[in-house]
Amino acid sequence: MNVDSLLRPFQHFGVNLGLSRIVDLLAKLGNPHHQVPIIHVAGTNGKGSVCAYLSAVLTEAGYQTGRYTSPHLVDWTERICVNEQPIDSNELCELILQVQAAINPNEESPTQFEVITAAAWLYFAQKQVDIAIIEVGLGGRLDATNVCDNPLITVITSISREHWQQLGPTVAHIAKEKAGIIKPGCPVVMGSLPADAEKVVQSRILELQCPIFTPQPSRQINQNWAEYQKIESSEFIKYPLPLQGQIQLHNSALALAALEILQKQNWQISEEAIIQGMAKTKWPGRMQWITWKSHKLLIDGAHNPASATVLRDYVDSLNTKNITWVMGMLTTKDHGEIFHELLKPGDKLYLVPVPDSNSADLAELAKLATSICPDLNFCHTYSDVLSALDAAFIATDNQVVLCGSLYLIGYFLANGI
């Protein structure tokens, strides 16, 4: 018995947004979500790192801290953690069996995401966590995590055009879905949003009479440290910033603003816990440097235009002349916009399939990439990621970057190292 085989029967129900199935399922399990105080985190990009910062600091402060994120890179157990430790796979199997036993065979089946979400709520209730950091799966309003009426804090990190197939064609539509996690009177921490999106979110905040906090991005002090100005005072806090890229000045500030609100709610979080917790934060697969076959490789799950912009800015800051990209993408992504943000004349592009996923057609991607950036030094397709990386390192002195899909990064981490 393993987690994959237990969850596989639910895979074909796909993405089916709506709250009725998860609400019924949780009711049959004794409403475990009512026993868990939460911080609810939505957004297009930055959700995961904000959850990682919050979880690391609250664990360091001595609280029993749950964290639920998605997708996983290598193993389902990564999604459900307490005090930074992934759930044991046997425990997760037991929980899934408990959830399965509560499903009425005569009613519409829950989706795979709903089953794993119910298992997470059950685990956190059983572990009697003091607080859980809950990342939205898709959108917000109809996402399976959106079952708590009274979160301690709601965080909206960023909004850009992704998952438009489910959430609506414009940034304003997507903002309306993300803002669906905001609850009456609950404090909201809001990142920097496009004007159309901000208008939608602000109007929801006003309607529900929520206190709103919009922290300024932190300021880089040196390579590894940053400085955050508290929202309601002129005090600063200096802290280590282990995650790479300018965007972490934004994401870490959102996490610190949420921690500041918790302190006002009488949670005991010392400055020392903040500094130690931030220092210990890990968020694999996002702008992560690894050594592969004695080569220095940058891996990043950038899979939409906004995250591609962030990745390009980061590699440009390294002062490397050209980049060799090893990329795979899902069919559902905005390939043209991603190429537009990433590729520059002189770069090389090695295109690979994303295994076990709805992978985009490589020949079509190659055609698109060369039309968007005709001055690529090289563009070729490969049957798998490992042979593409081998070829890339043989043929170039450029910095090699593996990106395009978290599923591709997960496959590489599971099979390539």
C-alpha positions as CSV (number, residue, x, y, z in Angstrom):
1,M,0.0,0.0,0.0
2,N,1.4,3.4,-1.0
3,V,0.1,6.9,-1.3
4,D,0.2,7.0,-5.1
5,S,-2.0,3.8,-5.4
6,L,-4.5,5.1,-2.9
7,L,-4.9,8.5,-4.6
8,R,-4.8,7.2,-8.2
9,P,-8.5,6.3,-8.4
10,F,-9.4,9.9,-7.7
11,Q,-7.1,11.3,-10.4
12,H,-9.6,11.1,-13.3
13,F,-12.0,13.5,-11.5
14,G,-9.5,16.2,-12.5
15,V,-9.9,19.8,-11.5
16,N,-13.5,20.3,-10.4
17,L,-13.7,23.6,-8.4
18,G,-16.5,23.8,-5.8
19,L,-16.9,23.5,-2.1
20,S,-19.9,21.2,-1.6
21,R,-17.9,17.9,-1.9
22,I,-15.1,18.9,0.5
23,V,-17.6,20.4,3.0
24,D,-19.7,17.2,3.0
25,L,-16.5,15.1,3.4
26,L,-15.1,17.1,6.2
27,A,-18.5,17.0,8.0
28,K,-18.4,13.2,7.9
29,L,-14.9,13.3,9.4
30,G,-16.0,15.5,12.3
31,N,-15.1,18.9,10.8
32,P,-11.4,18.8,11.7
33,H,-10.8,22.2,10.0
34,H,-12.9,23.8,12.8
35,Q,-10.2,22.8,15.3
36,V,-7.3,24.4,13.5
37,P,-6.4,28.2,13.5
38,I,-5.0,29.1,10.1
39,I,-3.2,31.6,8.0
40,H,-4.6,31.3,4.4
41,V,-2.3,32.2,1.6
42,A,-3.4,32.8,-2.1
43,G,-1.7,34.3,-5.1
44,T,-0.3,33.5,-8.5
45,N,3.4,33.4,-7.4
46,G,5.1,33.6,-4.0
47,K,2.5,31.5,-2.1
48,G,4.9,28.7,-1.4
49,S,7.8,30.8,-0.1
50,V,5.5,32.9,2.1
51,C,4.2,29.6,3.6
52,A,7.8,28.4,4.1
53,Y,8.9,31.6,5.9
54,L,5.8,31.5,8.2
55,S,6.1,27.9,9.0
56,A,9.8,28.1,9.8
57,V,9.5,31.1,12.1
58,L,6.4,29.8,14.0
59,T,8.1,26.5,14.5
60,E,11.2,28.3,15.8
61,A,8.9,30.3,18.1
62,G,7.9,27.1,19.7
63,Y,4.4,26.6,18.2
64,Q,3.2,23.3,16.8
65,T,2.9,24.4,13.2
66,G,1.2,22.7,10.3
67,R,1.9,23.5,6.7
68,Y,-0.1,22.4,3.7
69,T,1.2,23.3,0.2
70,S,1.0,22.0,-3.3
71,P,2.1,20.6,-5.7
72,H,4.8,18.4,-4.3
73,L,8.2,17.9,-6.1
74,V,9.0,14.3,-5.4
75,D,6.7,12.8,-2.8
76,W,3.1,13.4,-1.6
77,T,4.3,13.6,2.0
78,E,6.0,17.0,1.3
79,R,2.5,18.6,1.1
80,I,1.7,18.0,4.7
81,C,4.2,19.0,7.4
82,V,4.2,19.6,11.1
83,N,7.2,21.6,12.5
84,E,8.9,21.5,9.1
85,Q,8.8,17.6,9.0
86,P,6.8,15.9,6.2
87,I,4.2,13.5,7.4
88,D,5.3,9.8,7.5
89,S,4.1,8.0,4.4
90,N,2.4,5.2,6.5
91,E,0.5,7.8,8.5
92,L,-0.6,9.5,5.3
93,C,-1.9,6.2,3.9
94,E,-3.9,5.6,7.1
95,L,-5.4,9.1,6.8
96,I,-6.3,8.6,3.2
97,L,-8.0,5.3,4.1
98,Q,-10.0,7.2,6.8
99,V,-11.0,9.8,4.2
100,Q,-12.0,7.1,1.7
101,A,-14.1,5.4,4.4
102,A,-16.1,8.6,4.8
103,I,-16.9,8.9,1.1
104,N,-20.5,8.0,0.1
105,P,-20.3,5.9,-3.0
106,N,-23.7,7.1,-4.1
107,E,-22.6,10.7,-4.2
108,E,-20.3,12.6,-6.6
109,S,-16.7,11.6,-5.8
110,P,-14.3,14.1,-4.4
111,T,-11.3,15.0,-6.5
112,Q,-7.7,13.9,-5.7
113,F,-6.9,17.4,-4.4
114,E,-10.0,17.3,-2.1
115,V,-9.0,13.9,-0.7
116,I,-5.4,15.0,0.1
117,T,-6.8,18.3,1.5
118,A,-9.2,16.4,3.8
119,A,-6.3,14.2,5.0
120,A,-4.3,17.4,5.8
121,W,-7.1,18.8,7.9
122,L,-7.5,15.5,9.7
123,Y,-3.7,15.3,10.4
124,F,-3.5,18.8,11.8
125,A,-6.5,18.2,14.0
126,Q,-5.1,14.9,15.3
127,K,-1.7,16.5,16.0
128,Q,-3.5,19.4,17.7
129,V,-1.4,22.0,15.9
130,D,-1.4,25.5,17.4
131,I,-1.6,27.0,13.9
132,A,-1.6,25.8,10.3
133,I,-0.3,27.7,7.2
134,I,-2.6,26.7,4.3
135,E,-1.7,27.4,0.7
136,V,-4.6,27.7,-1.8
137,G,-4.4,25.1,-4.5
138,L,-6.1,26.9,-7.4
139,G,-7.8,30.3,-7.4
140,G,-9.3,30.7,-4.0
141,R,-13.1,31.2,-3.9
142,L,-14.0,27.6,-4.9
143,D,-10.7,26.0,-3.8
144,A,-10.9,23.0,-1.5
145,T,-8.9,24.8,1.2
146,N,-11.5,27.6,1.4
147,V,-13.6,26.1,4.2
148,C,-12.6,28.2,7.2
149,D,-14.9,31.1,8.1
150,N,-12.4,32.9,10.4
151,P,-8.8,32.6,9.4
152,L,-6.3,34.5,11.7
153,I,-4.9,36.3,8.6
154,T,-5.4,36.1,4.8
155,V,-2.4,36.7,2.5
156,I,-2.7,37.5,-1.2
157,T,0.8,37.5,-2.6
158,S,0.5,38.4,-6.3
159,I,-1.9,38.1,-9.1
160,S,-1.1,37.5,-12.8
161,R,-2.7,35.7,-15.7
162,E,-2.5,32.0,-14.9
163,H,-5.0,29.1,-14.9
164,W,-7.3,31.4,-17.0
165,Q,-9.0,28.3,-18.3
166,Q,-10.6,27.8,-14.8
167,L,-10.5,31.2,-13.3
168,G,-11.5,33.6,-16.1
169,P,-9.8,35.4,-19.0
170,T,-8.5,38.6,-17.3
171,V,-6.4,39.6,-14.3
172,A,-9.6,41.1,-12.8
173,H,-11.5,37.8,-13.1
174,I,-8.6,36.0,-11.5
175,A,-8.4,38.6,-8.7
176,K,-12.1,38.0,-7.9
177,E,-11.4,34.3,-7.5
178,K,-8.3,34.9,-5.3
179,A,-10.2,37.5,-3.2
180,G,-12.8,34.8,-2.5
181,I,-10.7,33.6,0.5
182,I,-11.1,37.0,2.3
183,K,-13.5,36.7,5.2
184,P,-15.5,39.4,7.1
185,G,-13.3,41.3,9.5
186,C,-10.2,39.1,9.1
187,P,-6.9,41.0,8.5
188,V,-5.6,40.9,4.9
189,V,-1.9,41.2,4.0
190,M,-1.7,42.2,0.3
191,G,1.3,42.2,-2.0
192,S,1.9,44.5,-4.9
193,L,-0.9,43.8,-7.5
194,P,-1.6,45.0,-11.0
195,A,-4.0,48.0,-10.9
196,D,-7.0,46.0,-12.2
197,A,-6.5,43.2,-9.7
198,E,-5.9,45.6,-6.8
199,K,-9.2,47.4,-7.5
200,V,-11.1,44.1,-7.2
201,V,-9.3,42.9,-4.1
202,Q,-9.7,46.4,-2.4
203,S,-13.4,46.5,-3.1
204,R,-13.8,43.0,-1.5
205,I,-11.8,44.1,1.5
206,L,-14.0,47.2,1.9
207,E,-17.2,45.3,1.5
208,L,-16.1,42.8,4.3
209,Q,-14.6,45.5,6.5
210,C,-11.2,43.9,6.8
211,P,-8.1,45.6,8.2
212,I,-5.6,45.7,5.3
213,F,-1.8,45.7,5.5
214,T,0.3,46.4,2.4
215,P,4.0,46.2,3.5
216,Q,6.8,47.8,1.5
217,P,9.2,45.3,0.1
218,S,12.2,44.7,2.3
219,R,15.5,46.3,1.5
220,Q,18.6,44.3,0.6
221,I,21.5,45.1,3.0
222,N,24.0,42.7,1.6
223,Q,24.1,39.4,-0.3
224,N,22.4,37.4,2.5
225,W,20.6,39.9,4.7
226,A,17.6,42.2,4.3
227,E,15.8,44.8,6.4
228,Y,12.0,45.1,6.9
229,Q,10.2,48.2,8.2
230,K,7.4,47.3,10.5
231,I,4.0,48.4,9.2
232,E,2.8,50.5,12.1
233,S,6.1,51.9,13.4
234,S,9.4,53.2,12.2
235,E,11.2,50.2,13.6
236,F,13.3,48.0,11.4
237,I,14.2,44.3,11.7
238,K,17.3,42.9,10.0
239,Y,17.0,39.2,9.0
240,P,18.8,36.6,6.9
241,L,17.3,35.8,3.5
242,P,18.3,32.4,2.3
243,L,16.0,32.2,-0.8
244,Q,17.3,33.6,-4.0
245,G,16.0,36.5,-6.2
246,Q,14.7,40.0,-5.8
247,I,11.2,38.7,-5.5
248,Q,12.0,37.4,-2.0
249,L,12.3,41.0,-0.8
250,H,8.5,41.1,-1.5
251,N,7.6,37.6,-0.3
252,S,9.6,37.8,3.0
253,A,8.0,41.2,3.7
254,L,4.5,39.7,3.3
255,A,5.5,36.9,5.8
256,L,6.9,39.4,8.3
257,A,3.8,41.5,8.1
258,A,1.7,38.5,8.9
259,L,3.9,37.7,11.8
260,E,3.6,41.3,13.0
261,I,-0.2,40.9,13.0
262,L,0.1,37.6,15.0
263,Q,2.2,39.4,17.5
264,K,-0.6,42.0,17.9
265,Q,-3.0,39.1,18.4
266,N,-0.8,38.1,21.4
267,W,1.2,35.3,19.7
268,Q,4.6,35.1,21.3
269,I,7.1,35.5,18.5
270,S,10.4,37.0,19.5
271,E,12.8,38.9,17.1
272,E,15.3,36.0,17.7
273,A,12.7,33.5,16.5
274,I,12.1,35.6,13.4
275,I,15.9,35.8,12.6
276,Q,16.5,32.1,13.3
277,G,13.3,31.0,11.5
278,M,14.1,33.0,8.4
279,A,17.6,31.7,8.4
280,K,16.3,28.1,8.4
281,T,13.7,28.6,5.6
282,K,13.9,26.1,2.8
283,W,11.8,26.0,-0.4
284,P,13.3,23.5,-2.8
285,G,13.0,23.7,-6.6
286,R,12.7,27.5,-6.7
287,M,15.9,29.3,-7.7
288,Q,17.9,26.5,-6.1
289,W,21.6,25.9,-6.9
290,I,22.7,22.3,-7.0
291,T,25.7,20.4,-8.2
292,W,24.9,17.9,-10.9
293,K,27.7,15.7,-12.2
294,S,30.3,18.2,-10.9
295,H,28.4,21.1,-12.8
296,K,26.8,24.0,-11.1
297,L,23.1,23.9,-12.1
298,L,20.3,26.4,-11.3
299,I,16.8,24.8,-11.1
300,D,13.6,26.7,-10.9
301,G,9.9,25.8,-11.3
302,A,9.1,29.0,-13.2
303,H,6.0,28.1,-15.2
304,N,4.2,31.3,-15.9
305,P,5.2,34.7,-17.4
306,A,5.5,36.5,-14.0
307,S,7.8,33.8,-12.6
308,A,9.7,33.7,-15.9
309,T,10.4,37.5,-15.5
310,V,11.6,37.0,-11.9
311,L,13.9,34.1,-13.1
312,R,15.3,36.2,-16.0
313,D,16.0,39.1,-13.7
314,Y,17.8,36.8,-11.3
315,V,20.1,35.3,-14.0
316,D,20.8,38.7,-15.4
317,S,22.0,39.8,-11.9
318,L,24.6,37.1,-12.1
319,N,26.4,38.9,-14.9
320,T,26.6,35.8,-17.1
321,K,26.6,36.7,-20.8
322,N,24.3,34.0,-22.2
323,I,22.1,31.3,-20.7
324,T,21.5,27.8,-21.7
325,W,17.9,26.9,-20.9
326,V,16.7,23.3,-20.5
327,M,13.0,23.6,-20.5
328,G,9.8,21.5,-20.4
329,M,6.2,23.0,-20.2
330,L,2.7,21.7,-19.8
331,T,0.2,22.3,-22.6
332,T,-1.9,24.6,-20.4
333,K,0.8,27.3,-19.9
334,D,1.3,30.5,-21.8
335,H,4.3,29.3,-23.8
336,G,4.7,32.4,-26.0
337,E,4.7,34.9,-23.0
338,I,7.1,32.7,-21.0
339,F,9.6,32.5,-24.0
340,H,9.2,36.3,-24.4
341,E,10.3,36.9,-20.8
342,L,13.1,34.3,-20.7
343,L,14.9,34.2,-24.0
344,K,17.5,36.7,-25.3
345,P,19.7,36.7,-28.4
346,G,22.7,34.3,-27.9
347,D,20.9,32.0,-25.5
348,K,20.6,28.3,-26.1
349,L,17.4,26.3,-25.7
350,Y,17.1,22.6,-25.0
351,L,13.4,21.5,-25.0
352,V,12.3,18.4,-23.2
353,P,9.0,16.6,-22.3
354,V,7.6,16.8,-18.8
355,P,7.2,13.1,-17.8
356,D,3.9,11.7,-16.7
357,S,2.2,15.0,-17.4
358,N,0.2,16.8,-20.1
359,S,3.4,17.9,-21.8
360,A,3.4,20.5,-24.6
361,D,4.4,19.5,-28.1
362,L,8.2,20.0,-28.4
363,A,8.3,20.7,-32.2
364,E,5.6,23.4,-31.7
365,L,7.5,24.9,-28.8
366,A,10.7,25.0,-30.9
367,K,8.9,26.7,-33.7
368,L,7.4,29.3,-31.3
369,A,10.7,29.9,-29.5
370,T,12.6,30.6,-32.7
371,S,9.8,33.0,-34.0
372,I,9.9,34.9,-30.7
373,C,13.7,35.0,-30.4
374,P,15.1,34.4,-33.9
375,D,18.7,35.1,-32.6
376,L,18.9,32.1,-30.4
377,N,22.3,30.5,-30.7
378,F,20.7,27.0,-30.6
379,C,17.3,25.4,-30.3
380,H,16.8,21.7,-30.2
381,T,14.4,19.1,-28.8
382,Y,15.4,16.1,-26.7
383,S,13.6,12.9,-25.6
384,D,14.3,13.4,-21.9
385,V,15.7,15.9,-19.4
386,L,18.8,13.9,-18.4
387,S,20.2,13.5,-22.0
388,A,19.4,17.2,-22.6
389,L,21.4,18.3,-19.5
390,D,24.3,16.0,-20.5
391,A,24.3,17.6,-24.0
392,A,23.9,21.1,-22.6
393,F,26.9,20.8,-20.3
394,I,29.1,19.2,-23.0
395,A,28.3,22.0,-25.5
396,T,28.5,25.2,-23.5
397,D,30.3,27.3,-20.9
398,N,27.1,29.2,-20.3
399,Q,25.2,29.0,-17.1
400,V,22.7,26.1,-17.5
401,V,19.2,26.6,-16.0
402,L,16.5,23.9,-15.8
403,C,13.0,25.3,-15.6
404,G,9.5,25.5,-17.1
405,S,7.5,23.2,-14.8
406,L,7.5,22.2,-11.1
407,Y,6.6,18.7,-12.4
408,L,9.8,18.6,-14.5
409,I,11.9,19.8,-11.5
410,G,10.3,17.1,-9.3
411,Y,11.0,14.4,-11.9
412,F,14.6,15.6,-12.1
413,L,15.1,15.6,-8.3
414,A,13.6,12.1,-8.1
415,N,15.5,10.6,-11.0
416,G,18.5,12.8,-11.8
417,I,20.4,13.0,-8.6
